[in-house]
């Protein structure tokens, strides 16, 4: 559902004065959450929600030195260079079509999808959806009304810049026996050592082995089919496993869903490596945060997507809103039930 009111663009302009993180390492979720609200027909709630979230925002960081075409590798993965990277992508997106910029940088950034707790790629996924949905309001170079497209291009620059600044590849992973289905492959993921301690980067460093899944795929359409299956399986699994460190486990679904959303804007030759990176991210989050034991769960009643999303909005937590947005993409009763589990398990935004 396209936001034709301009509310999303106003919110993004408001947010672009803030940095991509807060407290030195926590992610600014507001751009992703407001895009989800606008995309799900809740544009009228965007500014009210943003007013509640505003105390968490921090000023945009200072620049150090410009990122250049010749020297970008030196700045890759340096969180101090977030402002420099965002400025770099704003320049690129002002000069080239956004899909061309994305096609160039996606394979460069994909190996570091795991940095920033996977939030950078999730932010890019929301930005791409906003651009795709805004396409009917004007051309890439000429918006139909005011500057409706410009804030969305700027949001893509912020997402790509955050990703480049937090770029973090994984070390070599030992392959474990795999499974035919995504659900079974997630079930086969072994937990990391010392799972109860450490930040996301510290735990990520303990991921040393993951099951093989989808590794033999070479066809782009099959890659998209499997990625869709992975998002469904990870979303369903939250209903029975979200009772551990519930906030973080949502990324096992939202990170691969971000990749899935971006696929149509990418050359088909990038779909297979995108599947592999998305599987590794989902499996790694599962290894780091899933509890040992599942709980019994069965969706009750006939759940309605719009009502489930309204429950997520009333709850207000940014992770709950983004996870509900992914659950609505999946669309079945188990996914909608998983979104309600997130509402039950998470602390509301106040």
VENTA-V613954 format. One record per residue. RES is the residue in three letters. PHI is phi in whole degrees, -180 to 180 (NA if undefined). D_FIRST is the distance of its C-alpha to the first C-alpha in Angstrom with 2 decimals. Layout:
{{RES:PHI:D_FIRST} {RES:PHI:D_FIRST}}
//
This chain:
{{UNK:NA:0.00} {UNK:-82:3.80} {UNK:-81:6.61} {UNK:-102:9.19} {UNK:-90:11.80} {UNK:86:13.39} {UNK:-63:13.51} {UNK:-61:12.51} {UNK:-64:15.09} {UNK:-62:17.58} {UNK:-65:17.29} {UNK:-64:17.81} {UNK:-60:20.74} {UNK:-63:22.12} {UNK:-80:21.96} {UNK:-74:23.56} {UNK:-85:26.84} {UNK:-106:26.87} {UNK:-82:27.94} {UNK:-77:26.16} {UNK:-137:28.53} {UNK:-145:30.64} {UNK:56:34.07} {UNK:84:34.86} {UNK:-156:32.77} {UNK:-85:29.81} {UNK:-84:26.32} {UNK:-80:24.26} {UNK:-88:21.04} {UNK:-59:19.41} {UNK:-61:17.46} {UNK:-71:15.85} {UNK:-67:15.19} {UNK:-68:13.70} {UNK:-65:11.24} {UNK:-62:10.32} {UNK:-61:10.19} {UNK:-64:7.99} {UNK:-68:5.42} {UNK:-101:6.04} {UNK:79:6.14} {UNK:-115:9.69} {UNK:-59:10.33} {UNK:-65:13.40} {UNK:-97:14.89} {UNK:-59:14.71} {UNK:-72:18.15} {UNK:-64:19.76} {UNK:-64:18.99} {UNK:-65:20.15} {UNK:-62:23.32} {UNK:-70:24.16} {UNK:-82:23.70} {UNK:-52:25.52} {UNK:-61:29.01} {UNK:-85:28.17} {UNK:-79:27.49} {UNK:-121:30.37} {UNK:-61:31.33} {UNK:-63:30.53} {UNK:-70:33.38} {UNK:-78:36.25} {UNK:-83:36.70} {UNK:-106:39.69} {UNK:-159:39.96} {UNK:-63:37.71} {UNK:-80:36.36} {UNK:-122:37.59} {UNK:-61:37.10} {UNK:-83:40.60} {UNK:-119:40.51} {UNK:-65:37.06} {UNK:-63:38.44} {UNK:-67:40.57} {UNK:-89:37.64} {UNK:-66:35.45} {UNK:82:35.07} {UNK:-104:36.62} {UNK:-64:34.53} {UNK:-70:36.73} {UNK:-101:35.26} {UNK:-56:31.61} {UNK:-64:31.83} {UNK:-64:33.68} {UNK:-68:31.12} {UNK:-63:28.19} {UNK:-63:30.31} {UNK:-60:31.10} {UNK:-71:27.52} {UNK:-65:26.75} {UNK:-65:29.71} {UNK:-63:28.68} {UNK:-74:25.15} {UNK:-77:26.76} {UNK:-103:29.11} {UNK:-133:27.27} {UNK:-59:23.96} {UNK:-64:21.71} {UNK:-67:21.57} {UNK:-68:25.38} {UNK:-63:25.71} {UNK:-62:23.55} {UNK:-65:25.64} {UNK:-72:28.80} {UNK:-94:28.09} {UNK:-57:26.20} {UNK:-68:29.48} {UNK:-73:31.39} {UNK:-89:29.20} {UNK:-55:28.42} {UNK:-63:31.87} {UNK:-107:31.26} {UNK:-59:27.90} {UNK:-85:29.71} {UNK:-71:30.49} {UNK:63:28.87} {UNK:58:28.22} {UNK:71:25.56} {UNK:-65:23.39} {UNK:-59:23.59} {UNK:-68:21.96} {UNK:-65:19.21} {UNK:-64:18.65} {UNK:-63:18.70} {UNK:-60:16.08} {UNK:-66:13.63} {UNK:-64:14.90} {UNK:-65:14.49} {UNK:-61:10.81} {UNK:-62:10.49} {UNK:-67:12.85} {UNK:-65:11.34} {UNK:-72:7.96} {UNK:-82:10.43} {UNK:-62:12.69} {UNK:-73:11.81} {UNK:-90:12.95} {UNK:168:16.31} {UNK:-81:18.53} {UNK:-61:19.42} {UNK:-102:22.48} {UNK:-141:21.48} {UNK:-60:18.35} {UNK:-74:17.70} {UNK:-142:18.11} {UNK:56:20.34} {UNK:-115:19.71} {UNK:-58:15.93} {UNK:-82:16.53} {UNK:-58:19.65} {UNK:-63:18.41} {UNK:-76:16.10} {UNK:-64:19.19} {UNK:-63:21.21} {UNK:-66:19.03} {UNK:-62:19.60} {UNK:-62:23.26} {UNK:-65:23.38} {UNK:-65:21.97} {UNK:-65:24.36} {UNK:-66:27.15} {UNK:-64:26.85} {UNK:-62:26.95} {UNK:-64:30.00} {UNK:-71:31.73} {UNK:-101:31.25} {UNK:-51:31.77} {UNK:-145:33.79} {UNK:-75:34.88} {UNK:-90:36.27} {UNK:-73:39.91} {UNK:-62:41.20} {UNK:-112:40.10} {UNK:-75:42.44} {UNK:-78:40.88} {UNK:-105:41.20} {UNK:-54:41.17} {UNK:-97:37.71} {UNK:-149:36.06} {UNK:-75:34.37} {UNK:-102:31.14} {UNK:-64:28.89} {UNK:-61:29.53} {UNK:-70:33.26} {UNK:-66:33.14} {UNK:-64:31.49} {UNK:-65:34.13} {UNK:-85:36.80} {UNK:-67:35.89} {UNK:-82:38.94} {UNK:-70:38.64} {UNK:-74:39.93} {UNK:-71:43.21} {UNK:52:43.18} {UNK:-67:39.61} {UNK:-84:39.98} {UNK:-131:40.83} {UNK:105:39.43} {UNK:-76:36.38} {UNK:-57:33.69} {UNK:-61:35.71} {UNK:-66:38.90} {UNK:-68:37.55} {UNK:-59:35.97} {UNK:-66:39.48} {UNK:-93:40.72} {UNK:-78:38.46} {UNK:-121:41.01} {UNK:-152:40.20} {UNK:-139:37.19} {UNK:-65:37.01} {UNK:-75:36.36} {UNK:-160:33.18} {UNK:73:31.74} {UNK:-71:34.46} {UNK:-92:35.77} {UNK:-71:32.55} {UNK:-127:32.87} {UNK:-90:30.34} {UNK:-59:26.90} {UNK:-66:25.15} {UNK:-66:27.09} {UNK:-62:26.08} {UNK:-66:22.37} {UNK:-62:23.21} {UNK:-69:25.23} {UNK:-65:22.74} {UNK:-62:20.21} {UNK:-63:23.17} {UNK:-64:23.99} {UNK:-61:20.65} {UNK:-62:20.94} {UNK:-64:24.58} {UNK:-68:24.22} {UNK:-67:21.51} {UNK:-59:23.74} {UNK:-65:26.77} {UNK:-61:25.61} {UNK:-59:26.13} {UNK:-104:29.81} {UNK:-124:30.47} {UNK:-74:28.40} {UNK:-82:31.41} {UNK:-81:33.11} {UNK:-90:31.79} {UNK:-60:28.43} {UNK:-64:26.62} {UNK:-78:27.56} {UNK:-67:27.05} {UNK:-60:23.25} {UNK:-70:23.54} {UNK:-63:24.93} {UNK:-105:21.40} {UNK:-73:19.18} {UNK:-68:21.40} {UNK:-64:21.35} {UNK:-68:17.61} {UNK:-61:17.36} {UNK:-62:19.77} {UNK:-61:17.89} {UNK:-66:14.74} {UNK:-80:17.18} {UNK:-47:19.14} {UNK:-62:17.50} {UNK:-90:18.33} {UNK:-105:21.88} {UNK:-59:24.93} {UNK:-61:25.52} {UNK:-65:28.78} {UNK:-97:27.07} {UNK:-72:25.25} {UNK:-66:28.38} {UNK:-62:29.38} {UNK:-67:25.85} {UNK:-59:26.22} {UNK:-64:29.60} {UNK:-66:28.58} {UNK:-66:25.64} {UNK:-62:28.09} {UNK:-61:30.63} {UNK:-65:28.31} {UNK:-63:27.15} {UNK:-68:30.77} {UNK:-64:32.18} {UNK:-61:30.01} {UNK:-61:31.10} {UNK:-62:34.70} {UNK:-83:34.51} {UNK:-132:32.83} {UNK:-71:32.75} {UNK:-73:35.41} {UNK:-67:38.29} {UNK:-114:37.68} {UNK:-82:34.74} {UNK:-113:34.34} {UNK:-67:33.88} {UNK:-151:30.43} {UNK:-145:29.02} {UNK:-61:25.70} {UNK:-111:26.74} {UNK:76:25.37} {UNK:-105:22.24} {UNK:-75:19.46} {UNK:-110:16.09} {UNK:-56:13.08} {UNK:-62:11.68} {UNK:-70:15.31} {UNK:-63:15.99} {UNK:-68:13.38} {UNK:-63:14.86} {UNK:-63:18.19} {UNK:-64:17.35} {UNK:-64:16.35} {UNK:-63:19.57} {UNK:-67:21.51} {UNK:94:20.30} {UNK:-63:21.71} {UNK:-64:19.79} {UNK:-68:20.60} {UNK:-64:19.51} {UNK:-63:16.03} {UNK:-69:15.72} {UNK:-69:17.38} {UNK:-62:15.20} {UNK:-60:12.14} {UNK:-65:14.33} {UNK:-60:15.45} {UNK:-69:12.10} {UNK:-62:12.03} {UNK:-67:15.52} {UNK:88:14.65} {UNK:-92:18.25} {UNK:-66:20.42} {UNK:-65:22.32} {UNK:-66:19.36} {UNK:-64:18.07} {UNK:-63:21.73} {UNK:-63:22.05} {UNK:-63:19.36} {UNK:-68:21.48} {UNK:-62:24.52} {UNK:-63:23.17} {UNK:-61:22.83} {UNK:-68:26.43} {UNK:-90:27.92} {UNK:-98:26.63} {UNK:-81:27.92} {UNK:-65:25.61} {UNK:-78:24.89} {UNK:-128:27.32}}
//
